[in-house]
């Protein structure tokens, strides 16, 4: 179950489970909005996460790389414009 995995990951990394869930949501939104094979070596689209991936403070969670961030903005703007 996702909640159990998120909670275990948070415990192992000593971070708040809400920060983990937020990071997972961002990652999955990346899959919805970016082209196939969106995984990257680093950043929020990294395929495999370890507990140290998310800082204990919850601040400085890895983000999208520059190219992905720009593409996400363009795709969201396209969707908003086509409403
Ligand atoms: Zn993924």
PDB file of the backbone (N, CA, C, O) and the ligand in Angstrom, with CONECT records:
HET     ZN  A 101       1
ATOM      1  N   UNK A   1       0.853  -1.185   0.000  1.00  0.00           N
ATOM      2  CA  UNK A   1       0.000   0.000   0.000  1.00  0.00           C
ATOM      3  C   UNK A   1       0.894   1.243   0.000  1.00  0.00           C
ATOM      4  O   UNK A   1       1.921   1.291   0.677  1.00  0.00           O
ATOM      5  N   UNK A   2       0.478   2.236  -0.772  1.00  0.00           N
ATOM      6  CA  UNK A   2       1.280   3.442  -0.927  1.00  0.00           C
ATOM      7  C   UNK A   2       1.523   4.143   0.406  1.00  0.00           C
ATOM      8  O   UNK A   2       2.645   4.564   0.687  1.00  0.00           O
ATOM      9  N   UNK A   3       0.485   4.272   1.226  1.00  0.00           N
ATOM     10  CA  UNK A   3       0.620   4.998   2.490  1.00  0.00           C
ATOM     11  C   UNK A   3       1.659   4.342   3.387  1.00  0.00           C
ATOM     12  O   UNK A   3       2.438   5.032   4.045  1.00  0.00           O
ATOM     13  N   UNK A   4       1.674   3.023   3.416  1.00  0.00           N
ATOM     14  CA  UNK A   4       2.657   2.314   4.240  1.00  0.00           C
ATOM     15  C   UNK A   4       4.072   2.574   3.731  1.00  0.00           C
ATOM     16  O   UNK A   4       4.990   2.803   4.518  1.00  0.00           O
ATOM     17  N   UNK A   5       4.238   2.538   2.421  1.00  0.00           N
ATOM     18  CA  UNK A   5       5.573   2.767   1.834  1.00  0.00           C
ATOM     19  C   UNK A   5       6.034   4.199   2.085  1.00  0.00           C
ATOM     20  O   UNK A   5       7.198   4.431   2.411  1.00  0.00           O
ATOM     21  N   UNK A   6       5.130   5.150   1.937  1.00  0.00           N
ATOM     22  CA  UNK A   6       5.478   6.553   2.178  1.00  0.00           C
ATOM     23  C   UNK A   6       5.852   6.763   3.641  1.00  0.00           C
ATOM     24  O   UNK A   6       6.810   7.472   3.947  1.00  0.00           O
ATOM     25  N   UNK A   7       5.097   6.146   4.535  1.00  0.00           N
ATOM     26  CA  UNK A   7       5.370   6.283   5.962  1.00  0.00           C
ATOM     27  C   UNK A   7       6.716   5.645   6.323  1.00  0.00           C
ATOM     28  O   UNK A   7       7.484   6.217   7.096  1.00  0.00           O
ATOM     29  N   UNK A   8       6.997   4.482   5.775  1.00  0.00           N
ATOM     30  CA  UNK A   8       8.269   3.807   6.043  1.00  0.00           C
ATOM     31  C   UNK A   8       9.433   4.637   5.492  1.00  0.00           C
ATOM     32  O   UNK A   8      10.460   4.790   6.153  1.00  0.00           O
ATOM     33  N   UNK A   9       9.267   5.162   4.295  1.00  0.00           N
ATOM     34  CA  UNK A   9      10.312   5.989   3.677  1.00  0.00           C
ATOM     35  C   UNK A   9      10.567   7.217   4.549  1.00  0.00           C
ATOM     36  O   UNK A   9      11.718   7.593   4.767  1.00  0.00           O
ATOM     37  N   UNK A  10       9.506   7.838   5.044  1.00  0.00           N
ATOM     38  CA  UNK A  10       9.642   9.022   5.898  1.00  0.00           C
ATOM     39  C   UNK A  10      10.373   8.674   7.190  1.00  0.00           C
ATOM     40  O   UNK A  10      11.235   9.424   7.648  1.00  0.00           O
ATOM     41  N   UNK A  11      10.025   7.541   7.767  1.00  0.00           N
ATOM     42  CA  UNK A  11      10.687   7.116   9.000  1.00  0.00           C
ATOM     43  C   UNK A  11      12.172   6.866   8.764  1.00  0.00           C
ATOM     44  O   UNK A  11      13.009   7.281   9.565  1.00  0.00           O
ATOM     45  N   UNK A  12      12.494   6.195   7.677  1.00  0.00           N
ATOM     46  CA  UNK A  12      13.896   5.869   7.380  1.00  0.00           C
ATOM     47  C   UNK A  12      14.728   7.133   7.127  1.00  0.00           C
ATOM     48  O   UNK A  12      15.907   7.195   7.476  1.00  0.00           O
ATOM     49  N   UNK A  13      14.098   8.124   6.522  1.00  0.00           N
ATOM     50  CA  UNK A  13      14.818   9.362   6.224  1.00  0.00           C
ATOM     51  C   UNK A  13      14.654  10.425   7.283  1.00  0.00           C
ATOM     52  O   UNK A  13      15.238  11.505   7.195  1.00  0.00           O
ATOM     53  N   UNK A  14      13.841  10.108   8.303  1.00  0.00           N
ATOM     54  CA  UNK A  14      13.560  11.056   9.380  1.00  0.00           C
ATOM     55  C   UNK A  14      13.009  12.370   8.811  1.00  0.00           C
ATOM     56  O   UNK A  14      13.437  13.460   9.188  1.00  0.00           O
ATOM     57  N   UNK A  15      12.060  12.232   7.905  1.00  0.00           N
ATOM     58  CA  UNK A  15      11.389  13.408   7.330  1.00  0.00           C
ATOM     59  C   UNK A  15       9.884  13.254   7.531  1.00  0.00           C
ATOM     60  O   UNK A  15       9.398  12.156   7.800  1.00  0.00           O
ATOM     61  N   UNK A  16       9.163  14.337   7.402  1.00  0.00           N
ATOM     62  CA  UNK A  16       7.711  14.283   7.565  1.00  0.00           C
ATOM     63  C   UNK A  16       7.092  13.561   6.377  1.00  0.00           C
ATOM     64  O   UNK A  16       7.491  13.764   5.231  1.00  0.00           O
ATOM     65  N   UNK A  17       6.114  12.718   6.670  1.00  0.00           N
ATOM     66  CA  UNK A  17       5.483  11.931   5.619  1.00  0.00           C
ATOM     67  C   UNK A  17       4.824  12.839   4.571  1.00  0.00           C
ATOM     68  O   UNK A  17       4.751  12.477   3.397  1.00  0.00           O
ATOM     69  N   UNK A  18       4.348  14.007   4.992  1.00  0.00           N
ATOM     70  CA  UNK A  18       3.732  14.928   4.036  1.00  0.00           C
ATOM     71  C   UNK A  18       4.727  15.425   2.997  1.00  0.00           C
ATOM     72  O   UNK A  18       4.366  15.664   1.845  1.00  0.00           O
ATOM     73  N   UNK A  19       5.967  15.579   3.404  1.00  0.00           N
ATOM     74  CA  UNK A  19       7.006  16.012   2.462  1.00  0.00           C
ATOM     75  C   UNK A  19       7.252  14.894   1.445  1.00  0.00           C
ATOM     76  O   UNK A  19       7.425  15.149   0.253  1.00  0.00           O
ATOM     77  N   UNK A  20       7.263  13.660   1.933  1.00  0.00           N
ATOM     78  CA  UNK A  20       7.464  12.511   1.034  1.00  0.00           C
ATOM     79  C   UNK A  20       6.304  12.423   0.045  1.00  0.00           C
ATOM     80  O   UNK A  20       6.517  12.262  -1.157  1.00  0.00           O
ATOM     81  N   UNK A  21       5.097  12.526   0.545  1.00  0.00           N
ATOM     82  CA  UNK A  21       3.917  12.430  -0.338  1.00  0.00           C
ATOM     83  C   UNK A  21       3.929  13.562  -1.363  1.00  0.00           C
ATOM     84  O   UNK A  21       3.613  13.342  -2.532  1.00  0.00           O
ATOM     85  N   UNK A  22       4.289  14.764  -0.934  1.00  0.00           N
ATOM     86  CA  UNK A  22       4.369  15.883  -1.873  1.00  0.00           C
ATOM     87  C   UNK A  22       5.393  15.632  -2.962  1.00  0.00           C
ATOM     88  O   UNK A  22       5.151  15.939  -4.130  1.00  0.00           O
ATOM     89  N   UNK A  23       6.544  15.071  -2.583  1.00  0.00           N
ATOM     90  CA  UNK A  23       7.581  14.779  -3.567  1.00  0.00           C
ATOM     91  C   UNK A  23       7.110  13.698  -4.543  1.00  0.00           C
ATOM     92  O   UNK A  23       7.381  13.776  -5.741  1.00  0.00           O
ATOM     93  N   UNK A  24       6.408  12.698  -4.029  1.00  0.00           N
ATOM     94  CA  UNK A  24       5.887  11.633  -4.898  1.00  0.00           C
ATOM     95  C   UNK A  24       4.852  12.206  -5.873  1.00  0.00           C
ATOM     96  O   UNK A  24       4.845  11.858  -7.053  1.00  0.00           O
ATOM     97  N   UNK A  25       3.993  13.073  -5.379  1.00  0.00           N
ATOM     98  CA  UNK A  25       2.989  13.688  -6.259  1.00  0.00           C
ATOM     99  C   UNK A  25       3.678  14.482  -7.366  1.00  0.00           C
ATOM    100  O   UNK A  25       3.286  14.396  -8.529  1.00  0.00           O
ATOM    101  N   UNK A  26       4.705  15.254  -7.008  1.00  0.00           N
ATOM    102  CA  UNK A  26       5.438  16.020  -8.032  1.00  0.00           C
ATOM    103  C   UNK A  26       6.049  15.079  -9.061  1.00  0.00           C
ATOM    104  O   UNK A  26       5.980  15.331 -10.264  1.00  0.00           O
ATOM    105  N   UNK A  27       6.648  13.992  -8.580  1.00  0.00           N
ATOM    106  CA  UNK A  27       7.260  13.009  -9.490  1.00  0.00           C
ATOM    107  C   UNK A  27       6.207  12.424 -10.440  1.00  0.00           C
ATOM    108  O   UNK A  27       6.433  12.338 -11.647  1.00  0.00           O
ATOM    109  N   UNK A  28       5.080  12.032  -9.896  1.00  0.00           N
ATOM    110  CA  UNK A  28       4.034  11.416 -10.735  1.00  0.00           C
ATOM    111  C   UNK A  28       3.413  12.429 -11.694  1.00  0.00           C
ATOM    112  O   UNK A  28       3.059  12.072 -12.818  1.00  0.00           O
ATOM    113  N   UNK A  29       3.274  13.681 -11.270  1.00  0.00           N
ATOM    114  CA  UNK A  29       2.802  14.715 -12.202  1.00  0.00           C
ATOM    115  C   UNK A  29       3.795  14.866 -13.353  1.00  0.00           C
ATOM    116  O   UNK A  29       3.404  15.105 -14.496  1.00  0.00           O
ATOM    117  N   UNK A  30       5.076  14.725 -13.039  1.00  0.00           N
ATOM    118  CA  UNK A  30       6.090  14.743 -14.089  1.00  0.00           C
ATOM    119  C   UNK A  30       5.836  13.652 -15.114  1.00  0.00           C
ATOM    120  O   UNK A  30       5.978  13.877 -16.316  1.00  0.00           O
ATOM    121  N   UNK A  31       5.458  12.465 -14.637  1.00  0.00           N
ATOM    122  CA  UNK A  31       5.152  11.381 -15.581  1.00  0.00           C
ATOM    123  C   UNK A  31       3.931  11.699 -16.433  1.00  0.00           C
ATOM    124  O   UNK A  31       3.867  11.320 -17.602  1.00  0.00           O
ATOM    125  N   UNK A  32       2.971  12.390 -15.847  1.00  0.00           N
ATOM    126  CA  UNK A  32       1.757  12.720 -16.600  1.00  0.00           C
ATOM    127  C   UNK A  32       2.006  13.801 -17.654  1.00  0.00           C
ATOM    128  O   UNK A  32       1.384  13.791 -18.716  1.00  0.00           O
ATOM    129  N   UNK A  33       2.899  14.712 -17.363  1.00  0.00           N
ATOM    130  CA  UNK A  33       3.058  15.878 -18.232  1.00  0.00           C
ATOM    131  C   UNK A  33       4.311  15.854 -19.109  1.00  0.00           C
ATOM    132  O   UNK A  33       4.371  16.561 -20.114  1.00  0.00           O
ATOM    133  N   UNK A  34       5.285  15.069 -18.749  1.00  0.00           N
ATOM    134  CA  UNK A  34       6.524  15.020 -19.528  1.00  0.00           C
ATOM    135  C   UNK A  34       6.471  13.844 -20.513  1.00  0.00           C
ATOM    136  O   UNK A  34       5.644  12.944 -20.368  1.00  0.00           O
ATOM    137  N   UNK A  35       7.349  13.861 -21.503  1.00  0.00           N
ATOM    138  CA  UNK A  35       7.390  12.735 -22.443  1.00  0.00           C
ATOM    139  C   UNK A  35       7.747  11.425 -21.731  1.00  0.00           C
ATOM    140  O   UNK A  35       8.236  11.420 -20.601  1.00  0.00           O
ATOM    141  N   UNK A  36       7.488  10.332 -22.420  1.00  0.00           N
ATOM    142  CA  UNK A  36       7.839   9.002 -21.892  1.00  0.00           C
ATOM    143  C   UNK A  36       9.331   8.999 -21.545  1.00  0.00           C
ATOM    144  O   UNK A  36      10.109   9.769 -22.109  1.00  0.00           O
ATOM    145  N   UNK A  37       9.706   8.153 -20.642  1.00  0.00           N
ATOM    146  CA  UNK A  37      11.099   8.051 -20.178  1.00  0.00           C
ATOM    147  C   UNK A  37      11.571   9.363 -19.535  1.00  0.00           C
ATOM    148  O   UNK A  37      12.649   9.868 -19.846  1.00  0.00           O
ATOM    149  N   UNK A  38      10.761   9.887 -18.654  1.00  0.00           N
ATOM    150  CA  UNK A  38      11.067  11.164 -18.007  1.00  0.00           C
ATOM    151  C   UNK A  38      12.059  11.022 -16.858  1.00  0.00           C
ATOM    152  O   UNK A  38      12.493  12.022 -16.287  1.00  0.00           O
ATOM    153  N   UNK A  39      12.417   9.797 -16.520  1.00  0.00           N
ATOM    154  CA  UNK A  39      13.366   9.639 -15.415  1.00  0.00           C
ATOM    155  C   UNK A  39      14.708  10.277 -15.757  1.00  0.00           C
ATOM    156  O   UNK A  39      15.169  10.250 -16.898  1.00  0.00           O
ATOM    157  N   UNK A  40      15.312  10.848 -14.726  1.00  0.00           N
ATOM    158  CA  UNK A  40      16.617  11.478 -14.863  1.00  0.00           C
ATOM    159  C   UNK A  40      17.568  10.885 -13.824  1.00  0.00           C
ATOM    160  O   UNK A  40      17.157  10.171 -12.909  1.00  0.00           O
ATOM    161  N   UNK A  41      18.820  11.195 -13.990  1.00  0.00           N
ATOM    162  CA  UNK A  41      19.818  10.674 -13.043  1.00  0.00           C
ATOM    163  C   UNK A  41      19.678  11.334 -11.670  1.00  0.00           C
ATOM    164  O   UNK A  41      19.879  10.697 -10.637  1.00  0.00           O
ATOM    165  N   UNK A  42      19.336  12.600 -11.680  1.00  0.00           N
ATOM    166  CA  UNK A  42      19.198  13.364 -10.432  1.00  0.00           C
ATOM    167  C   UNK A  42      17.864  14.100 -10.439  1.00  0.00           C
ATOM    168  O   UNK A  42      17.136  14.092 -11.432  1.00  0.00           O
ATOM    169  N   UNK A  43      17.567  14.723  -9.335  1.00  0.00           N
ATOM    170  CA  UNK A  43      16.360  15.535  -9.256  1.00  0.00           C
ATOM    171  C   UNK A  43      15.117  14.729  -8.939  1.00  0.00           C
ATOM    172  O   UNK A  43      15.178  13.528  -8.676  1.00  0.00           O
ATOM    173  N   UNK A  44      13.981  15.423  -8.971  1.00  0.00           N
ATOM    174  CA  UNK A  44      12.711  14.813  -8.566  1.00  0.00           C
ATOM    175  C   UNK A  44      12.299  13.669  -9.499  1.00  0.00           C
ATOM    176  O   UNK A  44      11.514  12.809  -9.099  1.00  0.00           O
ATOM    177  N   UNK A  45      12.803  13.644 -10.716  1.00  0.00           N
ATOM    178  CA  UNK A  45      12.444  12.581 -11.658  1.00  0.00           C
ATOM    179  C   UNK A  45      13.419  11.398 -11.613  1.00  0.00           C
ATOM    180  O   UNK A  45      13.406  10.533 -12.489  1.00  0.00           O
ATOM    181  N   UNK A  46      14.253  11.379 -10.588  1.00  0.00           N
ATOM    182  CA  UNK A  46      15.128  10.223 -10.388  1.00  0.00           C
ATOM    183  C   UNK A  46      14.255   8.984 -10.161  1.00  0.00           C
ATOM    184  O   UNK A  46      13.267   9.049  -9.429  1.00  0.00           O
ATOM    185  N   UNK A  47      14.608   7.879 -10.773  1.00  0.00           N
ATOM    186  CA  UNK A  47      13.778   6.670 -10.698  1.00  0.00           C
ATOM    187  C   UNK A  47      13.822   6.026  -9.318  1.00  0.00           C
ATOM    188  O   UNK A  47      12.783   5.646  -8.779  1.00  0.00           O
ATOM    189  N   UNK A  48      14.998   5.901  -8.751  1.00  0.00           N
ATOM    190  CA  UNK A  48      15.139   5.216  -7.464  1.00  0.00           C
ATOM    191  C   UNK A  48      15.503   6.230  -6.381  1.00  0.00           C
ATOM    192  O   UNK A  48      16.477   6.973  -6.507  1.00  0.00           O
ATOM    193  N   UNK A  49      14.718   6.246  -5.340  1.00  0.00           N
ATOM    194  CA  UNK A  49      14.954   7.171  -4.239  1.00  0.00           C
ATOM    195  C   UNK A  49      15.478   6.414  -3.027  1.00  0.00           C
ATOM    196  O   UNK A  49      15.063   5.289  -2.747  1.00  0.00           O
ATOM    197  N   UNK A  50      16.388   7.048  -2.323  1.00  0.00           N
ATOM    198  CA  UNK A  50      16.834   6.524  -1.035  1.00  0.00           C
ATOM    199  C   UNK A  50      16.358   7.516   0.021  1.00  0.00           C
ATOM    200  O   UNK A  50      16.057   8.664  -0.308  1.00  0.00           O
ATOM    201  N   UNK A  51      16.284   7.099   1.272  1.00  0.00           N
ATOM    202  CA  UNK A  51      15.791   8.020   2.313  1.00  0.00           C
ATOM    203  C   UNK A  51      16.563   9.337   2.386  1.00  0.00           C
ATOM    204  O   UNK A  51      15.995  10.360   2.769  1.00  0.00           O
ATOM    205  N   UNK A  52      17.826   9.329   2.031  1.00  0.00           N
ATOM    206  CA  UNK A  52      18.591  10.579   2.091  1.00  0.00           C
ATOM    207  C   UNK A  52      18.289  11.509   0.920  1.00  0.00           C
ATOM    208  O   UNK A  52      18.795  12.630   0.865  1.00  0.00           O
ATOM    209  N   UNK A  53      17.464  11.042  -0.016  1.00  0.00           N
ATOM    210  CA  UNK A  53      17.084  11.850  -1.173  1.00  0.00           C
ATOM    211  C   UNK A  53      16.372  13.129  -0.753  1.00  0.00           C
ATOM    212  O   UNK A  53      16.546  14.180  -1.369  1.00  0.00           O
ATOM    213  N   UNK A  54      15.575  13.028   0.291  1.00  0.00           N
ATOM    214  CA  UNK A  54      14.814  14.184   0.789  1.00  0.00           C
ATOM    215  C   UNK A  54      15.487  14.689   2.063  1.00  0.00           C
ATOM    216  O   UNK A  54      15.633  13.935   3.025  1.00  0.00           O
ATOM    217  N   UNK A  55      15.897  15.952   2.078  1.00  0.00           N
ATOM    218  CA  UNK A  55      16.566  16.483   3.271  1.00  0.00           C
ATOM    219  C   UNK A  55      15.666  16.399   4.505  1.00  0.00           C
ATOM    220  O   UNK A  55      14.451  16.576   4.415  1.00  0.00           O
ATOM    221  N   UNK A  56      16.273  16.130   5.639  1.00  0.00           N
ATOM    222  CA  UNK A  56      15.513  16.026   6.898  1.00  0.00           C
ATOM    223  C   UNK A  56      14.651  17.236   7.159  1.00  0.00           C
ATOM    224  O   UNK A  56      13.538  17.116   7.672  1.00  0.00           O
ATOM    225  N   UNK A  57      15.158  18.402   6.810  1.00  0.00           N
ATOM    226  CA  UNK A  57      14.413  19.636   7.061  1.00  0.00           C
ATOM    227  C   UNK A  57      13.181  19.743   6.159  1.00  0.00           C
ATOM    228  O   UNK A  57      12.272  20.529   6.426  1.00  0.00           O
ATOM    229  N   UNK A  58      13.163  18.948   5.098  1.00  0.00           N
ATOM    230  CA  UNK A  58      12.065  19.047   4.135  1.00  0.00           C
ATOM    231  C   UNK A  58      12.245  20.213   3.192  1.00  0.00           C
ATOM    232  O   UNK A  58      11.437  20.425   2.287  1.00  0.00           O
ATOM    233  N   UNK A  59      13.305  20.967   3.406  1.00  0.00           N
ATOM    234  CA  UNK A  59      13.600  22.110   2.535  1.00  0.00           C
ATOM    235  C   UNK A  59      14.705  21.693   1.580  1.00  0.00           C
ATOM    236  O   UNK A  59      15.689  21.075   1.987  1.00  0.00           O
ATOM    237  N   UNK A  60      14.539  22.030   0.323  1.00  0.00           N
ATOM    238  CA  UNK A  60      15.551  21.672  -0.659  1.00  0.00           C
ATOM    239  C   UNK A  60      15.309  20.318  -1.291  1.00  0.00           C
ATOM    240  O   UNK A  60      16.245  19.661  -1.745  1.00  0.00           O
ATOM    241  N   UNK A  61      14.040  19.896  -1.321  1.00  0.00           N
ATOM    242  CA  UNK A  61      13.716  18.652  -2.019  1.00  0.00           C
ATOM    243  C   UNK A  61      14.134  18.821  -3.476  1.00  0.00           C
ATOM    244  O   UNK A  61      13.829  19.846  -4.085  1.00  0.00           O
ATOM    245  N   UNK A  62      14.831  17.832  -4.048  1.00  0.00           N
ATOM    246  CA  UNK A  62      15.267  17.966  -5.440  1.00  0.00           C
ATOM    247  C   UNK A  62      14.094  18.284  -6.370  1.00  0.00           C
ATOM    248  O   UNK A  62      12.997  17.749  -6.212  1.00  0.00           O
ATOM    249  N   UNK A  63      14.343  19.152  -7.327  1.00  0.00           N
ATOM    250  CA  UNK A  63      13.293  19.566  -8.245  1.00  0.00           C
ATOM    251  C   UNK A  63      13.486  19.009  -9.644  1.00  0.00           C
ATOM    252  O   UNK A  63      14.269  18.084  -9.862  1.00  0.00           O
ATOM    253  N   UNK A  64      12.763  19.585 -10.580  1.00  0.00           N
ATOM    254  CA  UNK A  64      12.891  19.220 -11.987  1.00  0.00           C
ATOM    255  C   UNK A  64      14.117  19.924 -12.556  1.00  0.00           C
ATOM    256  O   UNK A  64      14.490  21.003 -12.096  1.00  0.00           O
ATOM    257  N   UNK A  65      14.741  19.310 -13.558  1.00  0.00           N
ATOM    258  CA  UNK A  65      15.862  20.009 -14.179  1.00  0.00           C
ATOM    259  C   UNK A  65      15.307  21.152 -15.048  1.00  0.00           C
ATOM    260  O   UNK A  65      14.100  21.237 -15.273  1.00  0.00           O
ATOM    261  N   UNK A  66      16.189  22.012 -15.524  1.00  0.00           N
ATOM    262  CA  UNK A  66      15.769  23.211 -16.263  1.00  0.00           C
ATOM    263  C   UNK A  66      14.896  22.893 -17.474  1.00  0.00           C
ATOM    264  O   UNK A  66      13.878  23.548 -17.702  1.00  0.00           O
ATOM    265  N   UNK A  67      15.287  21.909 -18.231  1.00  0.00           N
ATOM    266  CA  UNK A  67      14.550  21.550 -19.450  1.00  0.00           C
ATOM    267  C   UNK A  67      13.163  21.027 -19.086  1.00  0.00           C
ATOM    268  O   UNK A  67      12.164  21.408 -19.697  1.00  0.00           O
ATOM    269  N   UNK A  68      13.114  20.154 -18.089  1.00  0.00           N
ATOM    270  CA  UNK A  68      11.822  19.608 -17.683  1.00  0.00           C
ATOM    271  C   UNK A  68      10.929  20.700 -17.095  1.00  0.00           C
ATOM    272  O   UNK A  68       9.731  20.733 -17.379  1.00  0.00           O
ATOM    273  N   UNK A  69      11.480  21.573 -16.300  1.00  0.00           N
ATOM    274  CA  UNK A  69      10.684  22.649 -15.706  1.00  0.00           C
ATOM    275  C   UNK A  69      10.074  23.531 -16.796  1.00  0.00           C
ATOM    276  O   UNK A  69       8.908  23.919 -16.723  1.00  0.00           O
ATOM    277  N   UNK A  70      10.879  23.832 -17.792  1.00  0.00           N
ATOM    278  CA  UNK A  70      10.372  24.671 -18.892  1.00  0.00           C
ATOM    279  C   UNK A  70       9.262  23.942 -19.659  1.00  0.00           C
ATOM    280  O   UNK A  70       8.232  24.530 -19.988  1.00  0.00           O
ATOM    281  N   UNK A  71       9.487  22.663 -19.937  1.00  0.00           N
ATOM    282  CA  UNK A  71       8.480  21.883 -20.653  1.00  0.00           C
ATOM    283  C   UNK A  71       7.193  21.772 -19.843  1.00  0.00           C
ATOM    284  O   UNK A  71       6.099  21.859 -20.401  1.00  0.00           O
ATOM    285  N   UNK A  72       7.315  21.584 -18.559  1.00  0.00           N
ATOM    286  CA  UNK A  72       6.120  21.510 -17.704  1.00  0.00           C
ATOM    287  C   UNK A  72       5.326  22.811 -17.766  1.00  0.00           C
ATOM    288  O   UNK A  72       4.101  22.797 -17.885  1.00  0.00           O
ATOM    289  N   UNK A  73       6.036  23.936 -17.685  1.00  0.00           N
ATOM    290  CA  UNK A  73       5.339  25.232 -17.758  1.00  0.00           C
ATOM    291  C   UNK A  73       4.613  25.373 -19.087  1.00  0.00           C
ATOM    292  O   UNK A  73       3.474  25.838 -19.127  1.00  0.00           O
ATOM    293  N   UNK A  74       5.264  24.976 -20.173  1.00  0.00           N
ATOM    294  CA  UNK A  74       4.646  25.082 -21.494  1.00  0.00           C
ATOM    295  C   UNK A  74       3.420  24.173 -21.607  1.00  0.00           C
ATOM    296  O   UNK A  74       2.386  24.577 -22.140  1.00  0.00           O
ATOM    297  N   UNK A  75       3.542  22.958 -21.109  1.00  0.00           N
ATOM    298  CA  UNK A  75       2.412  22.017 -21.201  1.00  0.00           C
ATOM    299  C   UNK A  75       1.224  22.467 -20.358  1.00  0.00           C
ATOM    300  O   UNK A  75       0.072  22.333 -20.772  1.00  0.00           O
ATOM    301  N   UNK A  76       1.510  22.997 -19.179  1.00  0.00           N
ATOM    302  CA  UNK A  76       0.423  23.495 -18.335  1.00  0.00           C
ATOM    303  C   UNK A  76      -0.215  24.712 -19.002  1.00  0.00           C
ATOM    304  O   UNK A  76      -1.440  24.835 -19.013  1.00  0.00           O
ATOM    305  N   UNK A  77       0.596  25.611 -19.555  1.00  0.00           N
ATOM    306  CA  UNK A  77       0.051  26.798 -20.227  1.00  0.00           C
ATOM    307  C   UNK A  77      -0.815  26.378 -21.410  1.00  0.00           C
ATOM    308  O   UNK A  77      -1.870  26.970 -21.636  1.00  0.00           O
ATOM    309  N   UNK A  78      -0.387  25.365 -22.172  1.00  0.00           N
ATOM    310  CA  UNK A  78      -1.181  24.871 -23.292  1.00  0.00           C
ATOM    311  C   UNK A  78      -2.538  24.352 -22.828  1.00  0.00           C
ATOM    312  O   UNK A  78      -3.571  24.619 -23.443  1.00  0.00           O
ATOM    313  N   UNK A  79      -2.509  23.609 -21.734  1.00  0.00           N
ATOM    314  CA  UNK A  79      -3.776  23.044 -21.227  1.00  0.00           C
ATOM    315  C   UNK A  79      -4.704  24.151 -20.738  1.00  0.00           C
ATOM    316  O   UNK A  79      -5.912  24.092 -20.964  1.00  0.00           O
ATOM    317  N   UNK A  80      -4.153  25.144 -20.081  1.00  0.00           N
ATOM    318  CA  UNK A  80      -4.982  26.251 -19.592  1.00  0.00           C
ATOM    319  C   UNK A  80      -5.542  27.032 -20.788  1.00  0.00           C
ATOM    320  O   UNK A  80      -6.706  27.432 -20.778  1.00  0.00           O
ATOM    321  N   UNK A  81      -4.720  27.246 -21.808  1.00  0.00           N
ATOM    322  CA  UNK A  81      -5.160  28.025 -22.980  1.00  0.00           C
ATOM    323  C   UNK A  81      -6.240  27.283 -23.773  1.00  0.00           C
ATOM    324  O   UNK A  81      -7.076  27.915 -24.418  1.00  0.00           O
ATOM    325  N   UNK A  82      -6.227  25.958 -23.729  1.00  0.00           N
ATOM    326  CA  UNK A  82      -7.185  25.199 -24.542  1.00  0.00           C
ATOM    327  C   UNK A  82      -8.515  24.972 -23.823  1.00  0.00           C
ATOM    328  O   UNK A  82      -9.391  24.284 -24.347  1.00  0.00           O
ATOM    329  N   UNK A  83      -8.669  25.534 -22.650  1.00  0.00           N
ATOM    330  CA  UNK A  83      -9.937  25.368 -21.904  1.00  0.00           C
ATOM    331  C   UNK A  83     -11.030  26.192 -22.505  1.00  0.00           C
ATOM    332  O   UNK A  83     -12.158  26.176 -22.011  1.00  0.00           O
TER     333      UNK A  83
HETATM  334 ZN    ZN A 101       9.037   7.541 -12.001  1.00  0.00          ZN
END
